[in-house]
């Protein structure tokens, strides 16, 4: 029997090889590319400073998700930074002390804690997002935040373009994010209608 990877509740089948949780809405597949295959596909992406649309996406992310908390922000971890850490470079230009961590391209695990962890266009690639989010939570300072960008699923599965990338194996609804925050004992401080949410670690 297959259960949800987020909340462990029953799932229904979504063709051709996906499952959707009946409780939190999380969608996932167990058909996953090998690590070398994944890395090869990531290297094909034009995700660097020559891609204006890519850079503008991060500038918008900074404006909407990071600028509101920047006054208290000193340290940041860019998780899933890719081969060219564009977001990290933009944040460094804002005077923030930034480290990068990427399973494929910067695999050395961080040793310190951070005021902010960014995960932009990353969660959809994870086989076990709950475990990864637990790992990230443990790298947060008290009152630290995780800022996430991943396209939220709203319906029309058959025609949803986001699932066509074979490295996209985990999909989230807004309800999924609420469940995820609750399970992690984080406060969901912001969530928009499209693709951004912020979870804050509560001070004990």
DRENPA-3360 file (N, C-alpha, C; in nm, 2 decimals, always signed):
BEGIN
1 = XXXXXXXX = +0.08/-0.12/+0.00/+0.00/+0.00/+0.00/+0.09/+0.13/+0.00 ~ +0.05/+0.22/-0.08/+0.12/+0.35/-0.09/+0.05/+0.45/+0.00 ~ +0.12/+0.52/+0.08/+0.07/+0.63/+0.16/+0.14/+0.76/+0.13 ~ +0.08/+0.87/+0.17/+0.14/+1.00/+0.14/+0.28/+1.02/+0.21 ~ +0.37/+1.08/+0.14/+0.51/+1.10/+0.19/+0.51/+1.22/+0.29 ~ +0.41/+1.29/+0.29/+0.40/+1.41/+0.39/+0.33/+1.37/+0.51 ~ +0.20/+1.33/+0.50/+0.11/+1.31/+0.62/+0.08/+1.17/+0.64 ~ +0.12/+1.07/+0.56/+0.11/+0.93/+0.58/-0.04/+0.88/+0.56;
9 = XXXXXXXX = -0.12/+0.96/+0.50/-0.26/+0.93/+0.48/-0.28/+0.86/+0.34 ~ -0.40/+0.80/+0.32/-0.42/+0.73/+0.19/-0.41/+0.82/+0.07 ~ -0.38/+0.76/-0.04/-0.36/+0.84/-0.17/-0.45/+0.77/-0.27 ~ -0.47/+0.85/-0.38/-0.54/+0.80/-0.50/-0.45/+0.81/-0.62 ~ -0.47/+0.73/-0.72/-0.39/+0.72/-0.83/-0.42/+0.84/-0.93 ~ -0.31/+0.90/-0.98/-0.32/+1.00/-1.09/-0.24/+0.94/-1.20 ~ -0.31/+0.92/-1.32/-0.23/+0.86/-1.43/-0.12/+0.96/-1.48 ~ -0.02/+0.90/-1.54/+0.00/+0.76/-1.56/+0.07/+0.69/-1.44;
17 = XXXXXXXX = +0.15/+0.76/-1.36/+0.22/+0.69/-1.25/+0.24/+0.78/-1.13 ~ +0.14/+0.86/-1.09/+0.15/+0.95/-0.98/+0.04/+0.91/-0.87 ~ +0.06/+0.97/-0.76/-0.03/+0.95/-0.65/-0.06/+1.08/-0.59 ~ -0.19/+1.10/-0.55/-0.23/+1.23/-0.48/-0.29/+1.19/-0.34 ~ -0.24/+1.26/-0.24/-0.30/+1.24/-0.11/-0.44/+1.30/-0.10 ~ -0.53/+1.22/-0.03/-0.66/+1.26/-0.02/-0.68/+1.36/+0.10 ~ -0.58/+1.38/+0.18/-0.58/+1.47/+0.29/-0.51/+1.60/+0.27 ~ -0.38/+1.59/+0.24/-0.31/+1.72/+0.23/-0.29/+1.76/+0.08;
25 = XXXXXXXX = -0.32/+1.68/-0.01/-0.31/+1.72/-0.15/-0.18/+1.69/-0.22 ~ -0.08/+1.64/-0.14/+0.05/+1.62/-0.20/+0.05/+1.52/-0.31 ~ +0.12/+1.55/-0.42/+0.13/+1.46/-0.54/+0.28/+1.42/-0.56 ~ +0.29/+1.29/-0.59/+0.43/+1.24/-0.60/+0.43/+1.12/-0.69 ~ +0.55/+1.08/-0.74/+0.57/+0.96/-0.82/+0.69/+0.89/-0.76 ~ +0.69/+0.76/-0.78/+0.81/+0.68/-0.74/+0.90/+0.64/-0.86 ~ +0.86/+0.69/-0.98/+0.95/+0.68/-1.09/+1.05/+0.79/-1.10 ~ +1.17/+0.76/-1.06/+1.27/+0.87/-1.04/+1.39/+0.84/-1.13;
33 = XXXXXXXX = +1.44/+0.94/-1.19/+1.57/+0.93/-1.27/+1.68/+0.89/-1.18 ~ +1.79/+0.83/-1.23/+1.90/+0.80/-1.15/+1.97/+0.94/-1.12 ~ +2.06/+0.94/-1.02/+2.13/+1.06/-0.99/+2.21/+1.12/-1.11 ~ +2.29/+1.03/-1.18/+2.36/+1.08/-1.30/+2.27/+1.14/-1.40 ~ +2.15/+1.08/-1.42/+2.06/+1.13/-1.52/+2.00/+1.27/-1.48 ~ +1.97/+1.28/-1.35/+1.92/+1.41/-1.30/+2.03/+1.52/-1.32 ~ +2.15/+1.49/-1.28/+2.26/+1.59/-1.29/+2.28/+1.63/-1.44 ~ +2.27/+1.54/-1.53/+2.29/+1.57/-1.67/+2.18/+1.66/-1.72;
41 = XXXXXXXX = +2.06/+1.64/-1.67/+1.95/+1.73/-1.71/+1.96/+1.87/-1.65 ~ +2.01/+1.88/-1.53/+2.03/+2.01/-1.47/+2.13/+2.09/-1.54 ~ +2.23/+2.02/-1.59/+2.34/+2.09/-1.67/+2.30/+2.14/-1.80 ~ +2.18/+2.09/-1.85/+2.13/+2.14/-1.98/+2.05/+2.27/-1.96 ~ +2.02/+2.30/-1.84/+1.94/+2.43/-1.81/+2.03/+2.55/-1.83 ~ +1.97/+2.65/-1.89/+2.04/+2.78/-1.90/+2.01/+2.87/-1.78 ~ +2.05/+2.82/-1.67/+2.01/+2.89/-1.54/+2.14/+2.97/-1.49 ~ +2.17/+3.08/-1.56/+2.28/+3.16/-1.52/+2.25/+3.31/-1.55;
49 = XXXXXXXX = +2.34/+3.40/-1.53/+2.32/+3.54/-1.54/+2.29/+3.59/-1.69 ~ +2.32/+3.50/-1.78/+2.29/+3.53/-1.92/+2.14/+3.52/-1.95 ~ +2.06/+3.45/-1.86/+1.92/+3.43/-1.88/+1.85/+3.53/-1.80 ~ +1.80/+3.64/-1.87/+1.74/+3.75/-1.80/+1.61/+3.71/-1.72 ~ +1.53/+3.62/-1.78/+1.41/+3.58/-1.72/+1.44/+3.51/-1.59 ~ +1.55/+3.43/-1.59/+1.59/+3.35/-1.47/+1.63/+3.45/-1.36 ~ +1.71/+3.55/-1.40/+1.76/+3.65/-1.30/+1.64/+3.73/-1.24 ~ +1.55/+3.77/-1.33/+1.44/+3.85/-1.29/+1.35/+3.77/-1.20;
57 = XXXXXXXX = +1.34/+3.64/-1.22/+1.26/+3.55/-1.13/+1.31/+3.56/-0.98 ~ +1.44/+3.56/-0.97/+1.50/+3.57/-0.84/+1.49/+3.71/-0.78 ~ +1.50/+3.81/-0.86/+1.49/+3.95/-0.81/+1.35/+3.97/-0.76 ~ +1.25/+3.91/-0.83/+1.11/+3.92/-0.78/+1.09/+3.84/-0.65 ~ +1.16/+3.73/-0.64/+1.16/+3.65/-0.52/+1.21/+3.72/-0.40 ~ +1.32/+3.79/-0.42/+1.39/+3.87/-0.32/+1.29/+3.98/-0.28 ~ +1.23/+4.05/-0.37/+1.14/+4.16/-0.34/+1.02/+4.11/-0.26 ~ +0.96/+4.00/-0.30/+0.84/+3.95/-0.24/+0.86/+3.87/-0.11;
65 = XXXXXXXX = +0.96/+3.79/-0.11/+0.98/+3.69/+0.00/+1.09/+3.73/+0.10 ~ +1.19/+3.80/+0.05/+1.31/+3.82/+0.14/+1.32/+3.96/+0.19 ~ +1.29/+4.06/+0.11/+1.30/+4.20/+0.15/+1.22/+4.23/+0.28 ~ +1.10/+4.17/+0.29/+1.02/+4.20/+0.41/+1.09/+4.16/+0.54 ~ +1.18/+4.06/+0.54/+1.25/+4.02/+0.66/+1.40/+4.05/+0.66 ~ +1.44/+4.13/+0.56/+1.58/+4.16/+0.54/+1.64/+4.24/+0.66 ~ +1.56/+4.33/+0.72/+1.62/+4.41/+0.83/+1.69/+4.33/+0.94 ~ +1.64/+4.21/+0.96/+1.70/+4.12/+1.07/+1.78/+4.01/+1.01;
73 = XXXXXXXX = +1.81/+4.01/+0.88/+1.87/+3.90/+0.81/+2.02/+3.92/+0.80 ~ +2.10/+3.83/+0.85/+2.25/+3.84/+0.84/+2.31/+3.72/+0.76 ~ +2.25/+3.60/+0.79/+2.31/+3.48/+0.73/+2.20/+3.41/+0.65 ~ +2.24/+3.35/+0.54/+2.15/+3.27/+0.45/+2.21/+3.15/+0.40 ~ +2.14/+3.04/+0.38/+2.18/+2.92/+0.31/+2.09/+2.91/+0.19 ~ +2.15/+2.91/+0.07/+2.08/+2.89/-0.06/+2.08/+2.74/-0.09 ~ +1.97/+2.67/-0.06/+1.97/+2.52/-0.08/+1.92/+2.49/-0.22 ~ +1.99/+2.40/-0.29/+1.96/+2.37/-0.43/+2.01/+2.49/-0.52;
81 = XXXXXXXX = +2.12/+2.53/-0.49/+2.17/+2.65/-0.56/+2.21/+2.63/-0.71 ~ +2.23/+2.50/-0.75/+2.26/+2.47/-0.89/+2.40/+2.49/-0.92 ~ +2.44/+2.47/-1.05/+2.58/+2.49/-1.09/+2.62/+2.64/-1.10 ~ +2.52/+2.73/-1.11/+2.55/+2.87/-1.11/+2.46/+2.94/-1.01 ~ +2.51/+2.97/-0.89/+2.43/+3.02/-0.78/+2.39/+3.16/-0.79 ~ +2.29/+3.18/-0.88/+2.25/+3.32/-0.91/+2.19/+3.39/-0.79 ~ +2.09/+3.32/-0.73/+2.03/+3.38/-0.61/+2.13/+3.41/-0.50 ~ +2.22/+3.33/-0.48/+2.32/+3.35/-0.37/+2.40/+3.48/-0.41;
89 = XXXXXXXX = +2.44/+3.50/-0.53/+2.51/+3.61/-0.58/+2.43/+3.74/-0.56 ~ +2.30/+3.74/-0.59/+2.21/+3.85/-0.57/+2.20/+3.89/-0.42 ~ +2.19/+3.79/-0.34/+2.18/+3.81/-0.19/+2.31/+3.86/-0.13 ~ +2.42/+3.81/-0.18/+2.55/+3.87/-0.14/+2.56/+4.01/-0.17 ~ +2.51/+4.05/-0.29/+2.51/+4.19/-0.33/+2.43/+4.28/-0.24 ~ +2.33/+4.22/-0.16/+2.25/+4.29/-0.06/+2.32/+4.30/+0.07 ~ +2.44/+4.24/+0.08/+2.51/+4.25/+0.21/+2.49/+4.13/+0.30 ~ +2.43/+4.02/+0.25/+2.40/+3.91/+0.33/+2.51/+3.80/+0.32;
97 = XXXXXXXX = +2.54/+3.74/+0.43/+2.65/+3.64/+0.43/+2.58/+3.51/+0.39 ~ +2.62/+3.46/+0.27/+2.54/+3.35/+0.21/+2.63/+3.23/+0.18 ~ +2.58/+3.11/+0.22/+2.65/+2.98/+0.19/+2.56/+2.91/+0.09 ~ +2.61/+2.82/+0.01/+2.53/+2.74/-0.08/+2.55/+2.59/-0.05 ~ +2.44/+2.52/-0.08/+2.43/+2.37/-0.05/+2.35/+2.31/-0.16 ~ +2.41/+2.22/-0.24/+2.34/+2.16/-0.35/+2.39/+2.01/-0.36 ~ +2.30/+1.92/-0.36/+2.33/+1.78/-0.36/+2.42/+1.74/-0.47 ~ +2.40/+1.80/-0.59/+2.48/+1.77/-0.70/+2.61/+1.85/-0.73;
105 = XXXXXXXX = +2.59/+1.98/-0.69/+2.70/+2.08/-0.74/+2.78/+2.14/-0.62 ~ +2.72/+2.14/-0.50/+2.79/+2.19/-0.38/+2.75/+2.10/-0.26 ~ +2.80/+1.97/-0.26/+2.74/+1.87/-0.17/+2.79/+1.88/-0.03 ~ +2.89/+1.97/+0.00/+2.94/+1.98/+0.14/+2.83/+2.03/+0.23 ~ +2.79/+1.96/+0.33/+2.68/+2.00/+0.42/+2.72/+2.11/+0.51 ~ +2.63/+2.21/+0.53/+2.67/+2.32/+0.61/+2.69/+2.28/+0.76 ~ +2.77/+2.36/+0.83/+2.80/+2.33/+0.96/+2.74/+2.43/+1.06 ~ +2.69/+2.54/+1.01/+2.64/+2.64/+1.10/+2.49/+2.66/+1.08;
113 = XXXXXXXX = +2.43/+2.76/+1.16/+2.28/+2.78/+1.15/+2.26/+2.92/+1.08 ~ +2.14/+2.94/+1.03/+2.11/+3.05/+0.94/+1.98/+3.13/+0.98 ~ +1.98/+3.26/+0.95/+1.86/+3.34/+0.97/+1.76/+3.31/+0.86 ~ +1.81/+3.27/+0.74/+1.72/+3.24/+0.63/+1.78/+3.12/+0.55 ~ +1.69/+3.03/+0.51/+1.72/+2.93/+0.41/+1.63/+2.94/+0.29 ~ +1.68/+2.95/+0.17/+1.60/+2.96/+0.05/+1.60/+2.82/-0.02 ~ +1.49/+2.79/-0.07/+1.47/+2.67/-0.15/+1.38/+2.70/-0.27 ~ +1.45/+2.75/-0.38/+1.37/+2.80/-0.49/+1.38/+2.70/-0.61;
121 = XXXXXXXX = +1.26/+2.66/-0.65/+1.25/+2.56/-0.76/+1.33/+2.43/-0.72 ~ +1.31/+2.39/-0.60/+1.39/+2.27/-0.54/+1.30/+2.16/-0.50 ~ +1.19/+2.20/-0.42/+1.11/+2.09/-0.35/+1.05/+2.00/-0.45 ~ +1.02/+2.04/-0.57/+0.96/+1.95/-0.67/+1.05/+1.84/-0.72 ~ +1.18/+1.86/-0.69/+1.28/+1.76/-0.73/+1.31/+1.65/-0.62 ~ +1.25/+1.67/-0.51/+1.29/+1.59/-0.39/+1.21/+1.46/-0.38 ~ +1.28/+1.35/-0.35/+1.21/+1.22/-0.33/+1.14/+1.22/-0.20 ~ +1.20/+1.28/-0.10/+1.15/+1.28/+0.04/+1.15/+1.42/+0.09;
129 = XXXXXXXX = +1.06/+1.50/+0.05/+1.06/+1.64/+0.09/+1.05/+1.66/+0.24 ~ +0.97/+1.58/+0.31/+0.96/+1.59/+0.45/+1.09/+1.58/+0.53 ~ +1.16/+1.48/+0.49/+1.29/+1.45/+0.55/+1.39/+1.57/+0.52 ~ +1.39/+1.62/+0.40/+1.47/+1.73/+0.37/+1.44/+1.86/+0.44 ~ +1.31/+1.88/+0.46/+1.26/+2.00/+0.53/+1.30/+1.99/+0.68 ~ +1.30/+1.87/+0.74/+1.34/+1.85/+0.87/+1.49/+1.89/+0.88 ~ +1.57/+1.84/+0.78/+1.71/+1.87/+0.78/+1.73/+2.02/+0.77 ~ +1.66/+2.09/+0.69/+1.67/+2.24/+0.68/+1.63/+2.31/+0.80;
137 = XXXXXXXX = +1.52/+2.26/+0.86/+1.47/+2.33/+0.99/+1.58/+2.32/+1.09 ~ +1.65/+2.22/+1.10/+1.76/+2.20/+1.20/+1.88/+2.29/+1.18 ~ +1.88/+2.36/+1.06/+1.99/+2.45/+1.03/+1.94/+2.60/+1.05 ~ +1.82/+2.62/+1.10/+1.77/+2.75/+1.13/+1.80/+2.80/+1.26 ~ +1.84/+2.93/+1.27/+1.84/+3.00/+1.40/+1.70/+3.02/+1.46 ~ +1.69/+3.04/+1.59/+1.56/+3.08/+1.64/+1.50/+3.20/+1.56 ~ +1.37/+3.19/+1.53/+1.31/+3.29/+1.45/+1.36/+3.29/+1.30 ~ +1.44/+3.20/+1.26/+1.48/+3.19/+1.13/+1.37/+3.14/+1.04;
145 = XXXXXXXX = +1.38/+3.17/+0.91/+1.28/+3.14/+0.81/+1.33/+3.05/+0.70 ~ +1.24/+2.97/+0.64/+1.26/+2.90/+0.52/+1.17/+2.96/+0.41 ~ +1.23/+3.01/+0.31/+1.16/+3.08/+0.20/+1.16/+2.98/+0.08 ~ +1.04/+2.94/+0.04/+1.02/+2.83/-0.06/+0.96/+2.89/-0.19 ~ +1.01/+2.84/-0.30/+0.94/+2.87/-0.43/+0.92/+2.74/-0.50 ~ +0.80/+2.70/-0.53/+0.76/+2.59/-0.61/+0.62/+2.61/-0.66 ~ +0.59/+2.58/-0.78/+0.46/+2.61/-0.83/+0.35/+2.52/-0.77 ~ +0.25/+2.59/-0.71/+0.14/+2.51/-0.64/+0.04/+2.45/-0.74;
153 = XXXXXXXX = +0.00/+2.33/-0.71/-0.10/+2.26/-0.80/-0.24/+2.31/-0.76 ~ -0.31/+2.35/-0.87/-0.45/+2.40/-0.85/-0.56/+2.32/-0.92 ~ -0.52/+2.21/-0.99/-0.61/+2.13/-1.06/-0.57/+2.12/-1.21 ~ -0.66/+2.06/-1.29/-0.64/+2.03/-1.43/-0.51/+1.95/-1.45 ~ -0.50/+1.84/-1.39/-0.38/+1.76/-1.39/-0.34/+1.72/-1.53 ~ -0.43/+1.68/-1.61/-0.40/+1.63/-1.75/-0.32/+1.73/-1.83 ~ -0.35/+1.86/-1.81/-0.29/+1.96/-1.89/-0.18/+2.04/-1.81 ~ -0.15/+2.00/-1.69/-0.06/+2.08/-1.61/+0.09/+2.07/-1.66;
161 = XXXXXXXX = +0.15/+2.17/-1.71/+0.28/+2.16/-1.77/+0.39/+2.13/-1.68 ~ +0.37/+2.16/-1.55/+0.48/+2.15/-1.45/+0.53/+2.00/-1.43 ~ +0.44/+1.91/-1.46/+0.47/+1.77/-1.44/+0.55/+1.71/-1.56 ~ +0.57/+1.79/-1.67/+0.63/+1.73/-1.79/+0.78/+1.72/-1.77 ~ +0.84/+1.79/-1.68/+0.99/+1.77/-1.65/+1.01/+1.64/-1.57 ~ +1.08/+1.55/-1.63/+1.10/+1.42/-1.56/+1.17/+1.43/-1.42 ~ +1.24/+1.54/-1.40/+1.30/+1.56/-1.27/+1.20/+1.62/-1.16 ~ +1.08/+1.66/-1.21/+0.98/+1.71/-1.12/+0.90/+1.59/-1.07;
169 = XXXXXXXX = +0.92/+1.55/-0.94/+0.86/+1.43/-0.89/+0.77/+1.45/-0.76 ~ +0.77/+1.58/-0.71/+0.69/+1.61/-0.59/+0.62/+1.74/-0.62 ~ +0.49/+1.74/-0.59/+0.41/+1.86/-0.62/+0.32/+1.90/-0.50 ~ +0.30/+2.03/-0.48/+0.24/+2.08/-0.35/+0.12/+2.16/-0.38 ~ +0.02/+2.15/-0.30/-0.09/+2.25/-0.30/-0.06/+2.34/-0.18 ~ -0.15/+2.44/-0.18/-0.13/+2.53/-0.06/-0.17/+2.45/+0.07 ~ -0.26/+2.36/+0.06/-0.29/+2.28/+0.18/-0.17/+2.19/+0.22 ~ -0.10/+2.14/+0.12/+0.02/+2.06/+0.15/+0.12/+2.15/+0.23;
177 = XXXXXXXX = +0.13/+2.27/+0.19/+0.23/+2.36/+0.26/+0.18/+2.38/+0.41 ~ +0.05/+2.39/+0.43/+0.00/+2.41/+0.56/+0.03/+2.29/+0.65 ~ +0.00/+2.17/+0.59/+0.03/+2.04/+0.66/+0.18/+2.03/+0.69 ~ +0.26/+2.07/+0.59/+0.40/+2.05/+0.61/+0.45/+2.14/+0.72 ~ +0.41/+2.27/+0.73/+0.45/+2.36/+0.83/+0.40/+2.30/+0.97 ~ +0.28/+2.25/+0.98/+0.23/+2.20/+1.10/+0.32/+2.08/+1.15 ~ +0.35/+1.99/+1.06/+0.43/+1.87/+1.09/+0.57/+1.91/+1.14 ~ +0.62/+2.01/+1.08/+0.76/+2.06/+1.11/+0.76/+2.15/+1.24;
185 = XXXXXXXX = +0.64/+2.19/+1.29/+0.62/+2.28/+1.40/+0.69/+2.42/+1.36 ~ +0.66/+2.46/+1.24/+0.70/+2.59/+1.19/+0.57/+2.67/+1.17 ~ +0.59/+2.80/+1.18/+0.47/+2.89/+1.15/+0.47/+2.94/+1.01 ~ +0.36/+2.91/+0.94/+0.35/+2.96/+0.80/+0.31/+3.11/+0.80 ~ +0.41/+3.19/+0.78/+0.39/+3.33/+0.79/+0.35/+3.40/+0.66 ~ +0.37/+3.33/+0.55/+0.32/+3.39/+0.42/+0.31/+3.28/+0.32 ~ +0.20/+3.29/+0.24/+0.18/+3.20/+0.13/+0.10/+3.28/+0.02 ~ +0.15/+3.28/-0.10/+0.07/+3.35/-0.20/-0.01/+3.25/-0.29;
193 = XXXXXXXX = -0.07/+3.29/-0.39/-0.16/+3.21/-0.47/-0.09/+3.13/-0.58 ~ +0.04/+3.15/-0.60/+0.11/+3.09/-0.71/+0.22/+3.00/-0.67 ~ +0.32/+3.05/-0.60/+0.44/+2.96/-0.58/+0.53/+2.99/-0.46 ~ +0.50/+3.08/-0.38/+0.59/+3.12/-0.27/+0.52/+3.10/-0.13 ~ +0.60/+3.05/-0.04/+0.56/+3.05/+0.10/+0.68/+3.06/+0.19 ~ +0.66/+3.11/+0.31/+0.76/+3.13/+0.41/+0.72/+3.06/+0.54 ~ +0.81/+2.98/+0.59/+0.79/+2.91/+0.72/+0.89/+2.96/+0.82 ~ +0.85/+2.99/+0.94/+0.93/+3.05/+1.04/+0.95/+2.95/+1.16;
201 = XXXX = +1.07/+2.94/+1.21/+1.10/+2.86/+1.33/+1.06/+2.94/+1.45 ~ +0.98/+2.88/+1.53/+0.93/+2.94/+1.65/+1.04/+2.94/+1.76 ~ +1.04/+3.05/+1.83/+1.14/+3.06/+1.95/+1.08/+2.98/+2.06 ~ +1.16/+2.89/+2.12/+1.11/+2.81/+2.23/+1.11/+2.88/+2.36;
% end
